[in-house]
Amino acid sequence: MMLKREDFTPQRIDELIAEARKHGPYDALTHEERENSRQDFLKNRKSEDGLWVFGYGSLLWNPAFEFDHSIPARLFGYRRSFCLKLSMGRGSAEKPGLMLALDNGGSCNGRGFYIPSHKVESETRILWMREMLSGAYRATECKLTLQNGKKVPALTFVVNHQHSRYTPEIEIGEKIKLIATGEGYLGTCRDYLSNTVTHLEEINVKDQYLHYLMRKVENAYPKKK
């Protein structure tokens, strides 16, 4: 399932959280907490400035927000990590999954998306409802290196080490199982991994970590023919 900007309304967010809580505790930000986070990020920006956003996972193929253009980019100081347990979206109570996040160390290739100044207000509202549902990420200003060599300030979402879903020490066998079998209303974690690899390869990026996980998943849980 592809996300659309129409999916991100306060009412829909309330419905998703209520559904998740039917199956047990689910940490989530209130609408006020989410909006305060967005305002805190934007408060020092000039109104005439546009905004670069770094995409490293599903934003690569399903951003759901409007942008002017995008370009391959690299972020230093953070790396991809499957470290967030998942019970909604691409996971469920019956089939929990594991989601990518940016964690400290290394570097990461992806795409920079440019939102023009007149759309920053509307599109960051979409982004905060998309990425800041539970508080598992922290909205972070970073320095992004674009493919053309230009360095620009940008928004990205990095993992919140204090969140209950953060599982950095998860054993590799359990990690592979969660990626291979996790499934929810948005689809499977396995497809999420595959889509991320495919869209990185389109910009000539071969992420060794993701390819290693794909091999492990395919070997341990081969697809039924």
C-alpha positions, 0 to 999 in steps of 0.5 A: 500500500502506498501512503498518500498525503490525504492519509495524514489528518489528525482524525486518521492519526487518532484512529491509527493510535486507537487501533494499535492500543487495542492490542496493548500499550502503544507510546504516541505523541499527542497532537500538541506534542507533535505540533510543538516539536514541529514549531521548535524545529522551524522557529529559527528558520527564515520564512523565505527559506525552503527546506531540504529533507533527507530520505533514507527509507520509505521516503525514497519511493513513497514520500507522500509530501510535495517537493520541488525536486530531489537529488542523491545525497549523503549524510555523515554521522548517521547510518541505517539500522533496523532497530525499531520494533513495529506493531502497526504499519508494516507490523501487527500484533500477530506479525510484529516487524522491524523498521529502519531508523538512522542511528549514530555513526558512519554515513548514509546515502539517500536522497535530498528532497527540496520543499520550496518556502511557500510549501514548508508549512503545509508539507512539514505538517504532513511530515510530522504526522508521517514520521512523528506519530509515536515519538520513536524519531527525533526531528534533527537538523543536519548537514547534507552533502548533495551529489553536486557537492553542495552542502545544505542544512536539512531535516532528517529523522533519527532514532530516539534512544529513549523510546520503548521500541528502540532495540539496538542489541537485538540478536541477528536471528530475531532481526531476520525473523522480524523483517521476514515475517512482519506484516501490517496494513501497509504491507510487509517489512520484507518488501520495505527492505527490498524497495529500499535496496531497489531505489538506492540501486537506482541512484547507484548506491549499494548498501552493504548492510541492507544487502547482507540482511536481504541475503539472510532473509532470503536464505532463512525464509525463502519465498514460496513459489 
